Amino acid sequence: MLPRQKLEELARRHAELEQLLCEPAVLSDVKRMNGLNRERGQLTPLVESFARYQALERSIADDRAVLNDPELGELAREELPGLEANLVALEEQLRLLLLPQDPNDDKNTILEIRGGTGGEEAALFAADLFRMYVRYAERRGWRVEIMSQSDAAAGGLKEMVALVSGQRVYSSLKHEGGVHRVQRVPATEAQGRIHTSTATVAVLPEADEVDLELDEKDLRFDIAASGGPGGQGVNTTNSAVQITHLPTGMIVKCQDERSQLKNRAKALKILRSRLLDIEREKQDNAVRDERRDMVKSGDRSDKIRTYNFPQNRITDHRIGLTLHELDRVMEGNIDPLVNALTSHHQAELLAQTQESSPKDPS
């Protein structure tokens, strides 16, 4: 049974938000208006689905009431199976919409990719992963802004930090964090032997100043000449900014911009997101241990996926999914993986909710 009482309460709250957003006092308060708009936007899909559910219930009741009618009974018997099937599907949709929402789902994302074990081949794989995510972002209409980059030999990446902006970026990318393993023959391998290398991916929701306040006395700022490729203007100015967070010892360096102020702003954004991720991980450890094993959003040590190039195979070890279309995945078509991980996560949450929730008296 659906928790009808809760659904009705949420529908009333949605109607209340509609009224509030028409009041002059709210319209003149941008911060409050944005907050109420976000809440309304989160409730709208659920409220609209519940309205369709109630309309279907009424149609089914009307058809059942005329089953014995000599004129309308046959039409009702033909219509009922389709209506009842639609009601079951809509009920499942409502259960998913009622699941606890991750407050970070609508946020932009700090994407950090680093070469792991495997030397030059690991750095090349890190670059391949970054290109994969850039192509995926292009498919979704998102914007990718490089925050910090450290190149390796032969076109590889020691480290890449980028801000991905767009609609529900974190919701789509949050399960990508972890160790990605590649199995392939490196270009430098003369005997054709398959090598195994890794790269790590960290996915952090962008932290706003309201999410995490930084005390200036906890920060040390160091300025230096940027270390870009020789001959570029980036070398001629002291624009690189390094920030050390003294309480944790965390260091963030940004040298992508020629402007010292821009590099400072970018470095602070990365620092806030990393510190916020640490706080979220502490909360996960304390109250959601069972979910952490599934999501593994902050555990960089777990191998989550294997990319086998000789067999054109990709395997996500968390959900046991294997696809023989690695070439398409590397071109940015990661929707099959993203959708499968999202569905798995929702199913786990739904099972936990059904086990822990009391029966709705209505």
LUMTIDO-279194 format. One line per 4 residues: number of its first residue (from 1); for each residue x negated, y, z negated of N, C-alpha, C. Coordinates in steps of 0.1 Angstrom, whole numbers, padded with zeros to 4 digits. Layout:
N
NUM> X Y Z X Y Z X Y Z  ...
***
This chain:
362
1> -0008 -0012 0000 0000 0000 0000 -0009 0013 0000  -0004 0022 0007 -0011 0035 0007 -0009 0043 -0006  -0019 0050 -0011 -0016 0059 -0022 -0008 0071 -0018  0005 0069 -0017 0014 0079 -0012 0014 0092 -0020
5> 0013 0090 -0033 0013 0102 -0042 0001 0111 -0039  -0010 0105 -0037 -0022 0112 -0034 -0021 0119 -0021  -0016 0112 -0011 -0014 0118 0002 -0005 0130 0002  0006 0129 -0006 0016 0140 -0007 0009 0152 -0014
9> 0001 0149 -0024 -0006 0160 -0031 -0016 0167 -0021  -0023 0160 -0013 -0032 0166 -0003 -0024 0174 0007  -0013 0169 0011 -0005 0176 0021 0000 0190 0015  0004 0189 0002 0008 0202 -0005 -0004 0211 -0006
13> -0016 0206 -0008 -0028 0215 -0009 -0031 0221 0004  -0029 0213 0015 -0031 0218 0028 -0022 0230 0032  -0009 0228 0028 0001 0239 0030 -0003 0251 0022  -0008 0249 0010 -0012 0260 0001 -0024 0268 0007
17> -0033 0260 0013 -0045 0266 0019 -0040 0275 0031  -0030 0270 0039 -0025 0277 0051 -0020 0291 0046  -0013 0291 0035 -0007 0304 0029 -0019 0313 0024  -0028 0307 0017 -0039 0315 0011 -0047 0322 0022
21> -0049 0315 0033 -0057 0321 0044 -0050 0332 0052  -0038 0334 0049 -0030 0345 0055 -0030 0358 0046  -0035 0356 0033 -0034 0367 0024 -0046 0377 0026  -0043 0390 0026 -0053 0400 0028 -0065 0399 0018
25> -0062 0396 0006 -0073 0395 -0004 -0083 0384 0000  -0078 0373 0005 -0087 0363 0010 -0094 0366 0022  -0087 0373 0032 -0093 0377 0045 -0104 0387 0043  -0104 0395 0032 -0114 0405 0029 -0126 0399 0022
29> -0125 0387 0017 -0136 0380 0009 -0141 0369 0018  -0152 0372 0026 -0157 0363 0036 -0162 0350 0030  -0168 0350 0018 -0173 0338 0012 -0162 0329 0008  -0151 0335 0002 -0140 0326 -0002 -0132 0321 0010
33> -0131 0330 0020 -0124 0326 0032 -0131 0314 0039  -0144 0315 0040 -0151 0304 0046 -0150 0291 0038  -0150 0292 0025 -0148 0280 0016 -0135 0273 0018  -0124 0282 0019 -0111 0277 0020 -0109 0271 0035
37> -0115 0278 0044 -0115 0272 0058 -0121 0259 0059  -0132 0257 0052 -0139 0244 0052 -0130 0233 0046  -0124 0237 0035 -0115 0227 0028 -0103 0224 0037  -0097 0234 0043 -0086 0231 0052 -0090 0222 0064
41> -0102 0225 0069 -0107 0217 0081 -0109 0202 0077  -0113 0200 0064 -0115 0186 0060 -0102 0179 0058  -0092 0186 0053 -0079 0180 0051 -0070 0178 0063  -0072 0187 0073 -0063 0187 0085 -0062 0173 0092
45> -0073 0166 0095 -0071 0153 0101 -0062 0143 0093  -0065 0143 0080 -0057 0134 0071 -0042 0138 0070  -0040 0151 0069 -0026 0156 0068 -0018 0153 0081  -0025 0156 0092 -0018 0153 0105 -0015 0139 0107
49> -0024 0130 0103 -0022 0116 0104 -0011 0111 0095  -0010 0117 0083 0000 0113 0073 0014 0117 0079  0015 0129 0085 0027 0134 0091 0032 0124 0102  0022 0119 0111 0026 0110 0121 0030 0096 0115
53> 0024 0093 0104 0027 0080 0097 0042 0081 0092  0045 0092 0086 0059 0094 0080 0069 0094 0092  0066 0100 0103 0075 0101 0115 0077 0086 0120  0066 0078 0120 0068 0064 0125 0077 0056 0115
57> 0075 0059 0102 0083 0052 0092 0098 0055 0095  0101 0068 0098 0115 0071 0100 0120 0065 0113  0112 0064 0123 0116 0058 0136 0119 0043 0134  0110 0037 0126 0112 0022 0123 0125 0020 0115
61> 0127 0029 0105 0139 0027 0097 0152 0029 0106  0151 0039 0115 0163 0041 0124 0165 0029 0133  0155 0023 0138 0156 0012 0147 0162 0000 0139  0157 -0003 0127 0162 -0014 0119 0177 -0012 0116
65> 0181 0001 0114 0195 0003 0110 0204 0000 0121  0200 -0001 0134 0209 -0003 0145 0206 -0016 0152  0199 -0026 0145 0196 -0038 0151 0209 -0046 0155  0219 -0045 0147 0232 -0052 0150 0242 -0044 0158
69> 0238 -0032 0163 0246 -0024 0171 0247 -0030 0185  0259 -0032 0191 0260 -0039 0204 0253 -0031 0215  0253 -0018 0214 0247 -0009 0224 0232 -0006 0222  0229 -0004 0210 0215 0001 0207 0206 -0010 0202
73> 0211 -0022 0198 0204 -0032 0191 0192 -0038 0200  0195 -0040 0213 0185 -0046 0222 0174 -0036 0224  0177 -0024 0226 0166 -0013 0227 0158 -0012 0215  0164 -0013 0203 0156 -0012 0190 0147 -0024 0189
77> 0152 -0036 0193 0144 -0048 0191 0131 -0048 0201  0133 -0041 0212 0122 -0040 0221 0112 -0029 0216  0117 -0019 0210 0108 -0008 0205 0101 -0011 0192  0107 -0019 0183 0101 -0021 0170 0087 -0027 0170
81> 0084 -0037 0177 0070 -0043 0176 0059 -0032 0179  0061 -0024 0189 0051 -0013 0192 0050 -0003 0181  0062 0001 0175 0062 0011 0164 0055 0005 0152  0057 -0008 0149 0051 -0014 0137 0036 -0016 0139
85> 0032 -0019 0151 0017 -0020 0153 0011 -0007 0152  0017 0004 0157 0012 0017 0155 0011 0021 0141  0021 0017 0133 0021 0020 0118 0009 0014 0111  0006 0001 0115 -0005 -0006 0108 -0018 0001 0112
89> -0020 0005 0125 -0032 0011 0129 -0034 0025 0122  -0023 0032 0120 -0023 0045 0114 -0026 0044 0099  -0021 0033 0093 -0024 0031 0079 -0039 0029 0077  -0045 0021 0086 -0060 0019 0085 -0067 0032 0087
93> -0063 0040 0096 -0069 0053 0098 -0068 0062 0086  -0057 0061 0079 -0055 0069 0067 -0064 0065 0056  -0066 0051 0055 -0075 0046 0044 -0089 0051 0046  -0093 0052 0059 -0107 0057 0062 -0108 0072 0059
97> -0097 0079 0062 -0098 0094 0060 -0097 0097 0045  -0092 0087 0037 -0092 0089 0022 -0105 0086 0015  -0114 0080 0022 -0127 0077 0016 -0134 0089 0011  -0142 0088 0000 -0150 0100 -0004 -0159 0105 0007
101> -0158 0118 0008 -0166 0125 0019 -0180 0129 0014  -0190 0127 0022 -0203 0132 0018 -0203 0147 0021  -0205 0155 0010 -0205 0169 0012 -0215 0175 0021  -0225 0167 0025 -0236 0171 0034 -0233 0168 0049
105> -0222 0161 0052 -0219 0156 0065 -0219 0167 0076  -0214 0179 0072 -0212 0190 0081 -0225 0199 0082  -0235 0195 0075 -0247 0203 0075 -0257 0200 0086  -0265 0210 0090 -0276 0208 0099 -0286 0199 0092
109> -0296 0195 0099 -0305 0185 0094 -0320 0188 0097  -0328 0186 0086 -0343 0186 0088 -0347 0172 0092  -0353 0170 0103 -0357 0157 0108 -0372 0157 0108  -0378 0147 0100 -0392 0146 0099 -0397 0133 0104
113> -0406 0133 0113 -0411 0120 0119 -0426 0120 0118  -0432 0109 0113 -0446 0108 0111 -0451 0094 0116  -0463 0094 0122 -0469 0081 0126 -0473 0074 0114  -0471 0060 0114 -0473 0052 0102 -0486 0043 0104
117> -0484 0031 0102 -0496 0021 0104 -0497 0018 0119  -0509 0018 0123 -0511 0015 0138 -0519 0025 0145  -0525 0035 0138 -0534 0044 0145 -0528 0052 0156  -0535 0052 0168 -0530 0060 0179 -0517 0055 0185
121> -0515 0042 0185 -0502 0036 0189 -0490 0041 0180  -0492 0042 0167 -0482 0047 0158 -0479 0061 0161  -0489 0069 0164 -0486 0083 0168 -0479 0085 0181  -0482 0076 0190 -0474 0076 0203 -0460 0072 0201
125> -0458 0062 0192 -0444 0058 0189 -0436 0069 0182  -0443 0076 0173 -0437 0088 0167 -0432 0098 0177  -0440 0101 0187 -0436 0110 0198 -0425 0104 0206  -0424 0091 0208 -0413 0085 0215 -0400 0086 0207
129> -0401 0084 0194 -0389 0086 0186 -0384 0100 0186  -0393 0110 0185 -0389 0124 0186 -0382 0127 0199  -0387 0122 0210 -0381 0124 0223 -0367 0117 0223  -0366 0106 0217 -0353 0099 0217 -0342 0107 0210
133> -0346 0113 0198 -0337 0121 0191 -0334 0134 0198  -0343 0140 0205 -0341 0152 0212 -0331 0149 0223  -0332 0138 0230 -0323 0134 0241 -0309 0132 0235  -0308 0125 0224 -0295 0123 0217 -0289 0136 0214
137> -0297 0146 0208 -0292 0159 0205 -0286 0166 0217  -0293 0165 0228 -0289 0171 0241 -0275 0165 0245  -0273 0152 0243 -0261 0146 0247 -0249 0151 0238  -0253 0155 0226 -0242 0159 0216 -0241 0174 0217
141> -0249 0181 0224 -0248 0196 0225 -0254 0203 0213  -0263 0196 0206 -0270 0201 0194 -0282 0209 0198  -0288 0217 0189 -0300 0225 0191 -0311 0219 0183  -0323 0218 0189 -0334 0213 0182 -0345 0224 0181
145> -0349 0227 0169 -0359 0238 0167 -0371 0232 0160  -0383 0232 0166 -0395 0227 0159 -0399 0236 0148  -0400 0230 0136 -0405 0238 0124 -0420 0237 0122  -0425 0225 0124 -0439 0222 0122 -0443 0210 0130
149> -0455 0211 0136 -0460 0200 0145 -0474 0198 0143  -0478 0185 0142 -0493 0182 0142 -0495 0171 0152  -0502 0175 0163 -0504 0165 0174 -0516 0156 0172  -0515 0144 0178 -0525 0134 0178 -0531 0133 0192
153> -0540 0124 0194 -0546 0122 0207 -0536 0115 0216  -0538 0117 0229 -0531 0110 0240 -0516 0113 0240  -0512 0125 0235 -0498 0128 0235 -0490 0123 0223  -0497 0118 0213 -0489 0113 0201 -0487 0124 0191
157> -0480 0120 0181 -0477 0130 0170 -0481 0124 0156  -0489 0132 0149 -0492 0129 0135 -0479 0132 0127  -0473 0143 0130 -0461 0147 0122 -0453 0157 0131  -0440 0156 0130 -0431 0165 0136 -0420 0168 0126
161> -0418 0181 0124 -0406 0185 0115 -0398 0194 0124  -0385 0191 0125 -0376 0199 0133 -0363 0201 0126  -0356 0212 0130 -0343 0215 0125 -0333 0212 0136  -0323 0203 0133 -0313 0199 0143 -0300 0206 0139
165> -0295 0215 0147 -0283 0222 0144 -0271 0219 0153  -0259 0218 0147 -0248 0215 0155 -0236 0209 0147  -0226 0204 0154 -0215 0199 0147 -0217 0185 0140  -0216 0184 0127 -0217 0172 0120 -0230 0164 0123
169> -0241 0171 0123 -0254 0165 0126 -0258 0155 0116  -0257 0159 0103 -0262 0150 0092 -0253 0137 0092  -0240 0139 0094 -0231 0127 0094 -0236 0117 0104  -0241 0121 0116 -0245 0112 0126 -0259 0106 0124
173> -0268 0114 0118 -0282 0110 0117 -0286 0105 0103  -0278 0106 0093 -0282 0103 0079 -0287 0088 0077  -0283 0079 0086 -0287 0065 0084 -0300 0062 0092  -0306 0072 0098 -0318 0070 0106 -0331 0070 0098
177> -0330 0074 0085 -0341 0076 0076 -0347 0062 0072  -0360 0060 0074 -0367 0048 0070 -0379 0045 0079  -0384 0033 0078 -0395 0029 0086 -0390 0022 0099  -0395 0027 0110 -0391 0022 0123 -0403 0014 0129
181> -0401 0002 0132 -0413 -0007 0137 -0412 -0009 0152  -0423 -0008 0159 -0424 -0010 0173 -0433 -0022 0176  -0429 -0030 0186 -0437 -0041 0191 -0438 -0040 0206  -0450 -0037 0211 -0452 -0035 0225 -0467 -0036 0228
185> -0470 -0036 0241 -0484 -0036 0245 -0489 -0022 0247  -0498 -0017 0239 -0503 -0003 0241 -0510 -0001 0254  -0510 0011 0259 -0516 0014 0272 -0531 0011 0272  -0537 0012 0260 -0551 0010 0259 -0555 -0005 0257
189> -0545 -0014 0257 -0548 -0028 0254 -0551 -0035 0267  -0563 -0039 0269 -0568 -0045 0282 -0563 -0059 0284  -0561 -0066 0273 -0558 -0081 0274 -0542 -0083 0273  -0535 -0073 0273 -0520 -0074 0273 -0514 -0080 0260
193> -0521 -0078 0249 -0516 -0083 0236 -0506 -0073 0230  -0496 -0079 0224 -0485 -0071 0217 -0490 -0066 0204  -0489 -0053 0201 -0493 -0048 0188 -0480 -0043 0181  -0481 -0043 0168 -0470 -0039 0159 -0475 -0026 0152
197> -0467 -0015 0153 -0470 -0003 0147 -0457 0003 0140  -0458 0013 0132 -0447 0019 0126 -0447 0034 0127  -0435 0040 0125 -0434 0054 0123 -0423 0056 0112  -0424 0067 0105 -0414 0069 0094 -0405 0081 0099
201> -0393 0080 0095 -0383 0090 0098 -0376 0094 0085  -0376 0107 0082 -0369 0113 0071 -0358 0122 0076  -0346 0120 0071 -0334 0129 0075 -0329 0136 0063  -0330 0149 0062 -0327 0157 0051 -0316 0167 0054
205> -0305 0168 0047 -0296 0179 0050 -0302 0192 0047  -0300 0202 0056 -0305 0215 0054 -0300 0221 0041  -0309 0226 0033 -0305 0232 0020 -0304 0247 0021  -0292 0252 0018 -0290 0266 0017 -0295 0272 0004
209> -0297 0285 0003 -0302 0291 -0010 -0292 0288 -0021  -0279 0286 -0018 -0269 0284 -0029 -0271 0269 -0034  -0276 0260 -0025 -0278 0246 -0029 -0289 0245 -0039  -0300 0252 -0037 -0312 0250 -0045 -0319 0264 -0046
213> -0320 0269 -0058 -0327 0282 -0060 -0341 0279 -0063  -0350 0287 -0057 -0365 0285 -0059 -0369 0297 -0067  -0377 0294 -0078 -0383 0305 -0086 -0396 0309 -0080  -0398 0322 -0077 -0410 0326 -0071 -0423 0322 -0079
217> -0421 0322 -0092 -0433 0319 -0100 -0437 0304 -0099  -0429 0296 -0093 -0432 0282 -0091 -0438 0280 -0077  -0440 0290 -0069 -0445 0289 -0056 -0459 0296 -0054  -0468 0290 -0047 -0481 0296 -0043 -0481 0297 -0028
221> -0483 0309 -0022 -0484 0311 -0008 -0498 0313 -0004  -0502 0305 0007 -0515 0307 0012 -0514 0310 0027  -0522 0319 0032 -0521 0324 0046 -0534 0320 0053  -0533 0314 0065 -0545 0311 0073 -0543 0312 0087
225> -0553 0311 0095 -0552 0311 0110 -0545 0299 0114  -0536 0300 0124 -0529 0288 0129 -0539 0279 0137  -0536 0266 0136 -0546 0257 0142 -0540 0251 0155  -0535 0259 0164 -0530 0254 0176 -0541 0250 0186
229> -0537 0246 0198 -0547 0242 0208 -0556 0254 0212  -0568 0252 0216 -0577 0263 0219 -0573 0271 0230  -0575 0284 0229 -0572 0293 0240 -0558 0300 0239  -0550 0294 0230 -0536 0300 0229 -0537 0311 0218
233> -0527 0321 0220 -0527 0332 0211 -0524 0329 0197  -0519 0317 0195 -0516 0313 0181 -0528 0313 0172  -0540 0311 0179 -0553 0310 0171 -0558 0324 0167  -0552 0335 0172 -0558 0348 0170 -0552 0355 0158
237> -0542 0350 0152 -0536 0357 0141 -0535 0348 0129  -0536 0355 0117 -0534 0347 0104 -0519 0346 0101  -0513 0337 0109 -0498 0335 0107 -0494 0323 0101  -0503 0313 0099 -0499 0300 0093 -0496 0302 0078
241> -0485 0296 0074 -0481 0298 0060 -0481 0284 0053  -0487 0283 0042 -0487 0271 0034 -0481 0274 0020  -0471 0267 0016 -0464 0269 0003 -0466 0257 -0005  -0471 0259 -0017 -0473 0248 -0027 -0462 0250 -0038
245> -0454 0240 -0040 -0444 0240 -0051 -0451 0235 -0064  -0455 0244 -0073 -0464 0240 -0084 -0458 0230 -0093  -0445 0230 -0096 -0440 0219 -0105 -0442 0205 -0100  -0440 0203 -0087 -0441 0190 -0081 -0454 0187 -0073
249> -0461 0198 -0070 -0473 0196 -0062 -0470 0195 -0047  -0458 0196 -0043 -0454 0195 -0029 -0459 0206 -0021  -0465 0203 -0009 -0471 0213 0000 -0464 0213 0013  -0460 0224 0018 -0453 0226 0031 -0461 0236 0039
253> -0465 0233 0051 -0472 0242 0060 -0464 0244 0073  -0463 0257 0077 -0456 0260 0090 -0465 0270 0098  -0468 0266 0110 -0476 0274 0119 -0470 0275 0133  -0458 0272 0134 -0452 0271 0148 -0450 0285 0154
257> -0447 0295 0145 -0445 0309 0150 -0457 0317 0149  -0458 0328 0157 -0469 0337 0156 -0466 0347 0144  -0454 0348 0141 -0450 0357 0130 -0451 0351 0116  -0459 0357 0107 -0461 0352 0094 -0448 0351 0087
261> -0439 0361 0088 -0426 0361 0081 -0417 0349 0086  -0417 0347 0099 -0409 0335 0104 -0414 0322 0099  -0428 0321 0099 -0433 0308 0094 -0430 0307 0079  -0430 0317 0071 -0427 0317 0057 -0412 0312 0056
265> -0403 0318 0063 -0389 0314 0062 -0387 0300 0066  -0394 0295 0076 -0392 0281 0080 -0398 0272 0070  -0409 0275 0064 -0416 0267 0054 -0407 0266 0041  -0400 0277 0037 -0391 0277 0026 -0379 0268 0029
269> -0374 0268 0041 -0363 0260 0045 -0366 0245 0043  -0378 0241 0048 -0383 0228 0047 -0384 0224 0032  -0391 0232 0024 -0393 0230 0010 -0380 0228 0003  -0370 0236 0005 -0357 0235 -0001 -0351 0222 0002
273> -0351 0218 0015 -0345 0205 0019 -0352 0193 0012  -0365 0194 0012 -0372 0182 0005 -0369 0181 -0009  -0369 0193 -0016 -0366 0193 -0031 -0351 0189 -0033  -0342 0193 -0024 -0328 0189 -0026 -0327 0174 -0024
277> -0334 0168 -0015 -0334 0154 -0012 -0339 0146 -0024  -0349 0152 -0031 -0354 0145 -0044 -0343 0145 -0054  -0336 0156 -0056 -0325 0157 -0065 -0314 0148 -0062  -0310 0147 -0049 -0300 0137 -0045 -0304 0123 -0048
281> -0317 0120 -0045 -0322 0106 -0048 -0321 0103 -0063  -0324 0113 -0071 -0322 0110 -0086 -0308 0107 -0089  -0299 0114 -0083 -0284 0111 -0086 -0280 0098 -0080  -0286 0094 -0069 -0283 0081 -0063 -0288 0070 -0072
285> -0300 0071 -0077 -0305 0061 -0086 -0297 0060 -0099  -0291 0071 -0104 -0284 0070 -0116 -0270 0065 -0115  -0263 0069 -0104 -0249 0065 -0103 -0245 0057 -0091  -0254 0055 -0081 -0249 0048 -0070 -0260 0038 -0065
289> -0265 0030 -0074 -0276 0020 -0071 -0271 0010 -0060  -0259 0006 -0061 -0254 -0004 -0052 -0253 0002 -0038  -0250 0015 -0037 -0249 0021 -0023 -0262 0024 -0018  -0272 0027 -0027 -0285 0030 -0022 -0292 0019 -0014
293> -0289 0006 -0017 -0294 -0005 -0010 -0289 -0005 0004  -0277 0000 0006 -0271 0000 0019 -0275 0012 0027  -0275 0024 0021 -0277 0036 0029 -0292 0038 0031  -0300 0037 0020 -0315 0038 0020 -0319 0052 0027
297> -0311 0062 0024 -0314 0075 0030 -0327 0081 0025  -0332 0077 0013 -0344 0083 0008 -0355 0074 0006  -0353 0061 0008 -0363 0051 0007 -0371 0049 0019  -0383 0056 0021 -0390 0055 0033 -0398 0042 0035
301> -0398 0034 0025 -0407 0022 0025 -0400 0010 0032  -0387 0010 0033 -0380 -0001 0039 -0380 -0001 0054  -0383 -0012 0060 -0382 -0013 0075 -0368 -0014 0078  -0363 -0005 0086 -0348 -0005 0089 -0346 -0010 0103
305> -0356 -0009 0112 -0353 -0012 0126 -0365 -0016 0134  -0364 -0025 0143 -0375 -0030 0151 -0372 -0027 0166  -0382 -0021 0173 -0381 -0018 0187 -0390 -0028 0195  -0385 -0038 0201 -0393 -0048 0208 -0392 -0045 0223
309> -0403 -0039 0229 -0403 -0034 0243 -0404 -0046 0252  -0412 -0056 0250 -0413 -0067 0260 -0399 -0074 0262  -0391 -0075 0252 -0378 -0081 0253 -0366 -0071 0255  -0370 -0058 0256 -0360 -0048 0257 -0349 -0049 0246
313> -0354 -0052 0234 -0345 -0055 0223 -0347 -0045 0212  -0336 -0041 0205 -0337 -0033 0193 -0328 -0040 0183  -0333 -0041 0171 -0326 -0047 0160 -0326 -0038 0148  -0314 -0036 0142 -0312 -0029 0130 -0311 -0039 0119
317> -0320 -0040 0110 -0321 -0051 0100 -0311 -0049 0089  -0306 -0037 0087 -0296 -0034 0076 -0283 -0041 0079  -0279 -0041 0091 -0266 -0047 0094 -0266 -0058 0104  -0279 -0063 0107 -0280 -0075 0115 -0276 -0073 0130
321> -0277 -0060 0135 -0272 -0057 0148 -0284 -0058 0158  -0283 -0065 0169 -0293 -0066 0179 -0287 -0062 0192  -0294 -0053 0200 -0289 -0049 0213 -0301 -0051 0223  -0297 -0056 0235 -0308 -0058 0245 -0306 -0047 0255
325> -0308 -0034 0250 -0307 -0023 0258 -0316 -0012 0253  -0329 -0016 0249 -0338 -0007 0243 -0341 0005 0252  -0342 0002 0265 -0345 0013 0275 -0335 0024 0274  -0322 0020 0273 -0311 0031 0272 -0312 0038 0258
329> -0315 0031 0248 -0317 0037 0235 -0328 0047 0235  -0339 0044 0241 -0350 0054 0241 -0347 0066 0249  -0337 0065 0258 -0333 0077 0266 -0322 0085 0258  -0320 0082 0245 -0311 0090 0237 -0298 0084 0235
333> -0295 0072 0241 -0282 0066 0239 -0281 0058 0226  -0281 0064 0215 -0281 0057 0202 -0268 0056 0196  -0257 0060 0203 -0244 0059 0198 -0240 0045 0193  -0243 0035 0200 -0239 0021 0195 -0245 0018 0181
337> -0257 0023 0179 -0263 0021 0166 -0257 0030 0155  -0255 0043 0159 -0249 0053 0149 -0235 0048 0146  -0227 0044 0156 -0213 0040 0153 -0212 0028 0145  -0221 0018 0148 -0221 0005 0140 -0225 0008 0125
341> -0235 0016 0123 -0239 0019 0109 -0228 0027 0102  -0221 0036 0109 -0211 0044 0102 -0199 0035 0099  -0195 0026 0108 -0184 0016 0105 -0188 0007 0094  -0200 0002 0093 -0205 -0006 0082 -0204 0001 0069
345> -0208 0013 0069 -0208 0021 0057 -0194 0024 0052  -0185 0027 0061 -0171 0029 0058 -0164 0016 0053  -0168 0005 0059 -0162 -0008 0054 -0167 -0011 0040  -0179 -0008 0037 -0184 -0010 0023 -0177 -0001 0013
349> -0176 0011 0017 -0169 0021 0008 -0154 0017 0006  -0148 0013 0017 -0134 0009 0016 -0132 -0003 0006  -0141 -0013 0007 -0141 -0024 -0001 -0143 -0020 -0016  -0152 -0011 -0018 -0154 -0007 -0032 -0142 0001 -0037
353> -0136 0009 -0029 -0125 0017 -0033 -0113 0008 -0036  -0111 -0002 -0028 -0099 -0011 -0031 -0101 -0019 -0043  -0114 -0023 -0046 -0117 -0030 -0059 -0115 -0022 -0071  -0119 -0009 -0070 -0119 -0001 -0082 -0106 0007 -0085
357> -0098 0009 -0074 -0086 0017 -0075 -0074 0010 -0081  -0067 0016 -0091 -0055 0010 -0096 -0044 0010 -0085  -0034 0001 -0087 -0023 0001 -0077 -0015 0013 -0078  -0011 0019 -0067 -0003 0031 -0066 0012 0027 -0070
361> 0017 0033 -0081 0031 0029 -0085 0042 0031 -0075  0039 0040 -0065 0049 0043 -0055 0048 0034 -0043
***
